[in-house]
Amino acid sequence: MSRNQTEQMFQDDLDYCYDAVQEVSRTFALTVAELDEPMSRDICVGYLLCRIADTVEDAGHIPPAEQRTLLDLYNRVLDPDDDATIAEFRAAVDEWIPESPNDDWEVVAQSPRVFRAFEGLDEDSRAAIRPPVRELVSGMAMFVERYAEQGGLRLQTFGELEEYCWYAAGTVGTLVTGLLSRNVDDSVGETLQNNARSFAMLLQLVNVSKDVATDFEEENNVYIPQELLDDQQLDTEDIREEDGEEFVPVIRRVVDRAEGYLDGAQTWLETMPEIRGNTLSAWAIPFLLAVGTLRELEERPEDVIEEGDVKVSRSEVTTLFAMFSGEDDPSVAELRSKIRQQPLDEY
């Protein structure tokens, strides 16, 4: 294959990745769209590598033992010193791809294209992306095995919830930090590394708080720690049976834990350099949307159970994006304070 053909195949695969991320996560697609190259493609491809593993881990129709086998194989594919190939993974997962795959399973079906796009990135990018993705995959495999008999995750303690959140979302902060740290001085790199966990934990704990009913109904996973349910004399099945008011103290406990990561996440944002196509808006917007979601969760926590989701309004999202559309970025601290008090579109 000629160099031109190789470059065209890489571009075609990269174009596929940009289209795919729009389908599987419109929220994350907005982050990718806020970035410039080469950061945009690095984050897009890295995210889809994680999404493939996440889809396998969330699949209720795959027996836990088979999920573990698939995740272990996928982890080997990502290991540059292992002989496992993406073609082997694609063949192994084939029987579990639904006849009419949704957007997530379509990405799994196209995993060879995602992996080719990854292999087409520069060596430094691959070196920064691979470790956090492999950590995510191995962590998911461990949790699948831990709760194999239950057929779905049933986290027991706050410590276990934070362990899971790290594997599920720590990739974001670690991956971005890894892509940027080699281009900054040691003090900046150290601050980024010390606070990357806060950014990832904040976003994932907000997701856990707002998606309790959805995660249980659609994935048979319960991320709310059993110790919190026990404190309120609740059980897993109560998620579909109880009035939302019964879960208010539980939701508020998780929200309080998420809020403990706000300051560290803000420090990470304010330290992060805008190099390699990185932009403040790409990461500040999800941070501020998380702040707005925490506000909504505090105001109507019962809706997590009764409505199945809690989120900020589309109008507030539009207003927030407009704040970052000018030549100068607004103050993250000031926006955080305003959004915490009331919706940004109501000022």
N, C-alpha and C positions, 0 to 999 in steps of 0.2 A: 504494500500500500504506500502510495507516495505521501510526502509530507503534507501537500495540499489536501489530500483525501483524509489524512489523519486529523488535520486541523478542522476540516469541515465536519467530520464525525463528532469531534469534541464539541463544536459549536451547536450541532443539532441536538446532542445529548444535554448540553447546558440549557438550550432553549426549552427542551422538554422539562427540565427541572424547574425552571422559572414558571412554566405553565402549571406544573403539578402542585407547586407550593400554593398557588392561588386556589386550588381546589380543596386541598386537605386542611389548610389553615389560612383563612382570609386575614386573621389578625396578624399572624407571623408574616404573611405575604406583605403586609403594610410595612413591617420592619425591614424586610428585604428591599422593598421599593425605596425606602428612605436612605439606603446605603449606596455608595458608588463602588465601582470596580477598583481593586479586586475583592474588597470585603464583601460585596454583594453576592458574588458567586460562591465565595468560601462559606458564607453563612447559609446560603440557600442549599448547597449540596450537603453541608454538614447536618443541617436540620433534617433533610430527607433521609440521610443515613440513620438518624435516630428514629425517625417516624416509622421506618420499616420494622425495626425491633419493637417499637411501641405497639404497632398493629398486631404483631404476633403475640405479644404479652397480653393484650386486651381481648384476644379472641376466645370467647367462651365455648366455641364449637371444637376447639383443639384440646385434646386431653393434656393435662399438665406435664406428663412425662414427655410427650411429643413436643410441647412448647419448649421445654428445657433443651431437648435435643436440637431443635431448630435454632434456638438462640445461641447455644454453644457452637454450632456449625457457623453461624453468622459471625460470631466473635473470631473464630479461626480465619474466616475469609478476610477479616480486617487486620489480621496479624501478618505483617510482611515476611515473617520468618516461617510461616506455615504454608503448606502446599494446597490447602483447601481453596476452591475457586467459587466465584459468584455463580457460575453455571451449576455447580453442585448444590448450592443453597436453593437456587431457583427450581431445580428438579425436585428437591426434597420438600419444598413448600407447596408445590403444584397442586397436590391433592386437597389442600386446605383452602385454596383460593375459591371463593364462591362462584357459582356459574354466572351470576350477574354481580360482579364485584363493585363495591362502592369506591369512592375516590381513594380511600386509604389502601384498599386491597389492590387497586389498579397500580399504585406505586410499588407495592410488593411484587406484583406481576412484572413490572418494568424495572425491578431492582438491578439487572445488568446494565441498564442505561445510566442509572444513578451512580453505580460503581465505576463505570467508564468515565463519567464526568469527574468523579473524585480522583481517579488515576490521572486525569488530564490537568489537574491543578499543579501548581509549582511545588517543588519538594518541601519547602518550608511550610507551606499551607497544609500539606498532607501530614507533616510531622506534628503540627499543632492540633489538627482536627482528630487524628486517629486515637490518641490516648483517652480523651474524655468520652468519645463515642464508645470505645471498647469498655470503659468503666460503666457507662450506662447499660450496655448490653449484658455485661456480667452481673451487674446488680439486679437487673430485671430477672435474669435466669435464676438467681439465688432466691428471690422472693417467690417466683413461681413454684420452685421446689419446696420452699418453706410451707406454703399453703396448698400443696397439691391435693391433700385429702378433702379440703373444703371446696375445691373447684373454683375458688375466687379469693382475692386477698381479704384478710380480716385482721387489720393491724390492731395491736393490743395496747401499746403505750405511746406516749408522746415521743419518746426516744426513737421508737421504731418508725413512727410517722416521719420524723425528720430524716432518719436514715433512708427511707424510701424516697422522700422528696429530693434528697441529694442525688440519688441515682437517676431519678426521673427528670430532674431539671438542672442539676449542678453543671451539666454539660454546657448550658448557655453561658454562664459566667466564666467557667474555666476555659471554654473554647475561645470566646472573644478575648479574654485576657491573654491566652496563649498566642493568639494571632497578633496582638499588639505589643506584648511585653518585650519582644526582641528588638523593638525599634525605639525604646525609651530608656532613660537612665534608671539606675538601680532603685532609687527611692520611689519613683513613680511606679515601677514594676512591682515593688513590694507592697505599696498601698493598694494597687489593683488586685494583687493576689490575696491580700488579707481581707478584702471586702467583696470579692466576686461571689462568695458563698451567700452573702446576705441578699444580693440581687436575685439569685436563683431561688433561694428559699422563700423569699417574699412572694414571687410570682406563683410558685407551686402551692404554697399554703393558701393563697387567695383562691386558686383553682379548686383546691380540696374543699374549702369553705362553701363555695357557691354551687358546687356540682354534686353534693351529697346524694340527692335522689337520682340524678341522671347516672352517676357512676354505678349505683346499685342496680338500677333497672336495666341499663344497657350493657354493663360489663360484669355484673355480679361481683363488684369490688367495693369494699367498704374501707375507706381510708381514715375515717373518724376513729380515733383510738377507742377500743373497747372500755378502757378505764374511764373515759368520759361518759360513755353510755351507762356504765355501771353506777356512776355517781348520781345519775338521774333516773335510775331503775328502768332503763330502756334496753331494748335488744335490737339486733340487726333487723329483724322483720318489722319492727315498729316504724322503720323508715317509710314503708309503703302504707302503714295502717294508722299511724298516730297523727293527731293534729300538729300542725307546725309549731305551735306554742310550746309543746313538750320539748322541742329540740333547741329552743332559743338559748338556754345556758350552754349547751354543747357547742353551738355555732360560735357563740361569743368567746368561748375559751380558745378556739382555733384562730379566730380573728385577732384576739389579743396576742397570740404567739406570732402571727404574721406581722403585726405592727412593730414587734420588737426588732424586726430586720429593716425597718424603713431608713433609719439613720445610716446604717452601713451601706445599704443600696444606693442612697444618695451620694455618699462619699465616693463610691465606685464610679458613679456617673460623672461626678464633678472632676474626678482625677483622669478619666479616660481621654486619651489624646485623639484628635480627629486626624488620623493618618491612615494610609492604605485604603482610602475610600470610606473610612469610618465616619459616622456623624453622630452628634449628640441626640438628634431627634429620633434616630432609629431605636434607641434604648430608653430615652427619657419618656417617650410617649407610652410604651407599655408600663413603665414604672408609674406614671401619673394616672393611667387607666386603672392600675391596681389600687392606687390611693382612692380613686373615685369608687371603685368596687367595695373597698373596705367601708367607706362612708355609707354606701347603700346597704351593706350587710349589717351594719350597726343599726340602721334605721328600720329595716324590715327583715330581720333574720328568719322569721317564720316562712317567708316566701321560698327559701331554699327547699323546704319540704313541700309546701303547698303548690308552688308554681314550677318547681324543678330547676330554676335558674335565677340568678340575680345579676344584673349587669347595669352599666351606665347607659344613658340614652344615646341614640344615634346622633342627636343634636349636640350633645356634649362632646362626643368623639369628633364630630366635624369642627366644632369650635377649637378643640385642642390642637388638631392638625393645622388649623389656620394660624395658631399662635407661633408655629415653627416654620411658617411659609415665607417669612421675610429674610432679609440678608443677615440679621443678627438674631442669635438664639435668645429666647427669654430666660429668666432665672428659674431654674428648677425648684429652688427653695421657695420662691414666692408662689409659683404655681402649685406646689404641693400644699402650701398653707391655704390657698384659696379653694382648691378642689376639696380639701378635707372638710371645709366648712359648708360648702353648698356647690351644686353643679356649676361648672364653668360657664355654661350658656345662660345662667340666670343672673350674672353680674351686669 
